[in-house]
Amino acid sequence: MALQKALGIQQAQGFCKKEISKIHEESHEIYGASKITEELKKKGHVISEKTVGNYMHEMHIKAHYIKPWTKTTVSKNFSNRLRNILKETLIQHRQMRHGVQI
């Protein structure tokens, strides 16, 4: 509120948007509204997370989170349990066609 009284609403919004954009770029476009709000509060600005989120939406700024890597295969012995069923079927079919007993 103090910034709005000193500068006026339009100038305060413009100033906040510039700061938000600067912090977002410095974070390599990773930070979202919550972390940008924290950074602004560290600099002494009084602003809510909702307001930062609204300004980010107006400026078409989004956070780009790095997704954690997830393990897709759980079993240690997974490859030993796999069998080539199609190959076995083809071998059996060929053996039957040539009269070879299994």
N, C-alpha and C positions, 0 to 999 in steps of 0.2 A: 504494500500500500504506500509506503514512503516513496518508492520510486515513481509510482503513478502520480502522486501529488506533486512531486518535484518536476517531472517531465511532461505530464499529461498522459492520458490513457494510450493514445496512438503511438506516441514516442516510446513509452514504456514497453508496449507490445513489440514494437520494432527492435528495441534493444534486446529484449528477452529472446526473440526469434534469432537474432544474430548470435547471441551467446549459445543458444541451443545448437544452432548449426555448427558453430566453431567446435563445441565439445564433441558433437557427433562425428565430425571430420577427424578430430584429434584421436578419437577412439577407433579409427579405421572403420567407421560406420557400424560398430558392434553395439554400442550402448543404446539402451532403450530409455523410456521415460523415467523409470525409477533411478537408474544410475546417473542420468543427466541431472535429475532433481538433486541427488546427493552432491554432485559436483557444484551445482549452482549454490547450494546451501553452504558448502565449504568456502565459497567466494563471498559469502555474506548476503546473498539474495534470498528474499522470502517469497517462495512460490510453491504451489502445490503440484503434486505428481499429475493430477488430473489436468491442470492447466498446461503443463509441459506436454502431456500426451495430446491435448487438443491442438497446441501449436505445431507439434510434429505432424499431426494428421493434416493440418492446413498446408504445411510445407511439403507434404508427400515424402516424409522421412520415415523410414522403418528401421528397426533394429535387425541386424543379421547375426543370429546366434550360431555358434559353431556347435553342431550336434555331436554328442559324445559317440565314440566308436562302440559298437555293440558286437559281441561275439555271436556268430551265427551257428557255429557247430559246437555242441556241448561235449559229445563223446570223444574220448582220447583214441579209441580204437574204431572209429567210424568207418575208415576205409577197408578194414579187414572184414567187416560185416557186409559190405556191398558185393554183389555178385552180378556178373553179366548174364542175365537170364536169356536175353535174346540170342547171344552167341551160343549158349548151351543148347537152346532149342534148335538152332540152325545145324549145329554139329550132330545132334540126335537125328534130325531130319535127313541129313546127308548120309549118315551111317545106315539108316533104315532104307534109303533109296539104293544104296550100293550093296545091301544085303549083309552088312557087318552087324554082328550081335554085340549088344552092350553088356 
